[in-house]
């Protein structure tokens, strides 16, 4: 509910889908969670948020030990045994669990109603531990409160019988996720909350509707709808023709049509026509942050950095600027040589979106070029903690640890542990990653591996451009001479 109220509603959704795992009702009263996370309790029928701010792990442990100084471990073990014992017969549902959960769902529904959204609660079963009372209660509350419900129990069971594949291993399997997604979409279509032509799956478009859309003549709105359908099928040229026809018919959705045409022409690398349509959309909606970002991104791609900077600064001034606008502005500034302003904007991007791995990676590049390798290392370690699977962050950190000219900052063993998570070199097709792996292997003295990987990286880079292969080939010569690569310090 906190995420819905603080984040979800900001995007003005038409529909809010709430996944309700049946055992959430049990987890809400786990003793460990008394301290580990924010928790709602009912106080005289009113929801009250407790445990804010969230205690640190040290405080959690200290409080747990204070409560049970001699039997904390025994309490935990007995609790786990009780849960194992209950697995065959479900678990005990208390009235407090039911009352608190109903109040939470009611408050979430009220939040959705205030923002004009409709709410669907998707009941996610736990096959090893059924909870029919909980499922029944959620459905009954839906009738009383006004939200729609969907139980995944029957769709998952039917899919397993039909396909012979498991849908659940402690969590959803890949197959289970697909089944669940299709069941949710089918429910939204049945409720009329989503139109078939608005879905990303053209197979859900009714055949009669498809034939009517393909018939001639079409009005401008039908052409716009049909164009979106064609675009989702990858039929770019046909989609462009339909969108242009919708414009000629004076569609009321011209901003959307110009925006989509800009994106389609950009996909075809026709940047002139893409800019024309992005500009037309912006003229119709001069304060639309999305239109400003689209044009700015295109100008950035074309190398028109000053014009891109202007678009991004305008987008920032709007009511709800896109989350990545500061990072985009930083890129435009950096490419104009406005180093200090770019660093400031990257830091702002990380402040607003601390899980944005791209911002950490791009800012670290800028800091290294500015001779601030130690600062870049600290930043990348922060980024790795927030985005542990972001390839750009891992790649930059491993490269810096292996090639930094300052010996005090190098750590080949740590770099090697990082690249192990990227997979086997023979399965990697990214030249930059291969270049990093080769440098790390050389740093730890595995020169034969470094040569093999660098040869592959140079060959792949050479297929794109002979110039792109030259830096890798110079490093390859070092590895053949059994010498590691050291990045050159920036010129003063």
C-alpha positions, 0 to 999 in steps of 0.5 A: 500500500505504501508503494501504491500511495507514494509511487503508483498513483503518481503515474495516474493509472487506469487499472491497478493490479494487486497480487495477493499471495495467500500467505501474506496474511500470515506474514503480516504478523510474523514476530521477526517483522515486528522490527524488520519493516514498516507494518500496519496494525489496527488501532480501534478500527483504524490502520496505523503505520508502525516501525517507521523509520525502519530499524537497522539490522543491528537494532532488529537483532538487539531487540530480538535478543532482548525479548528472548535472551535465552531462547531466541534460537529455540523460538525460531526453530520451534516456529519453523517446525510449526510451519512445517507441521501446518504445511499439510493442513494449511495454517491457522488464520486469526481474526486479527489477520483477517481484519487487518488484511481487509482494512489494507485492501479497503484503503488501497481500493479507496486510494485507487478510486480517488485517482480514478483507477480500478483495482483488480486483486489477483489471488496467488495460491500456494499449492503446498499449503492451501488457504481456502478460507483466505481466498474466500474472504478476499473474494467476499471483501471484493463484493463488499468493497468494490474491487474485482478479483481473480483466483489463479488456482484454476488457470495454474492447475489447468495449465499444468494438466494440459502442458505437463509443466510445473507452474510453481517451485516455491515461487512461480516457474517461468511457465507459471509466470506466463500462465498468470500473465495471460490469466490476468490479461484475459480477466482485464479484457473480460471486465472491459478494462483493457481493449483487445487492440491495446494489448501487445498480443495480436492473437487476442484481437478478435478475428472479426474485429481484425477483418473490420480494421483491415477493410476499406475505408477506415475512419481516422480513429480506426486507422490509428488503432489499426496502426498500433496493432500493426506496429506491435506486430513489427509491420513498421511500414504498414503502421506508418501508412495507417498513422499518416492516413489517420493524420490526413483524416484529422484524428483527435489524437495527433500528439500520440500519432506524431509521437508514434510516427517519430518513433517508427521513423527513428526505428528505420533510422530515418532521423530527419522524418523522425525529428519532423514528427517529434517536433510536430508533437511538441508544437501541439503539446509544448509543455509535455515532458514526454514530447520534450524527452523524445525530441531531446533523445533524437537530437542526442543521437544525432550529435546535436548536443546543445539542442538536446540540452535545451529540450532536457532543461525544458522537460525538467521544468514541467510538472512531472519530468521523466525519471531519467531526464537528469541523466540524459541532460548529463550526457548532453552536457558531458559531450559538450565538455561541460564536465562539472555541470554533467557530474552535478546532473548525474548526481541528481539523477542518482539522488532521484533514482538510486537504483539507476545503474546506468547513471552510476556507470556513466558518471564513473566514466566521467570521473575516471576521465577527470582523473578521479579514479578513487572517487569513481571506485567508491561510486561504482561500489555504491552502484553495485550495492544498489544494482548488483546485477547491472552489467554496466556497473559490473563491467566498469568496476572490474575494468577499473580494478584491473587497469587503474594506473594507481596500484593502490586502487587495483584489485585483480582478485576482486575484479576476477570475482566480478567477471565470473558473474558475467558468464563464460566468455565464449557465450558473451557477444558484447565487445566491451565485456570481452575487452574487460574480461581479457584485461582482468585475466591479464591482471591476475597473470592468466595471459593465455586466457587474456590472449584468447578473449582479446582475439575474439573481442578484436575480431568482433570489433573489426567487423564493425570498424577497423578503427574500433579494433585498434585499441583492443589489438594494442592490448592484445600485443601486451598480453602476448608479451605477458604484460597486463594493461594499464590505463593511461592517466588523463592529461592534466 
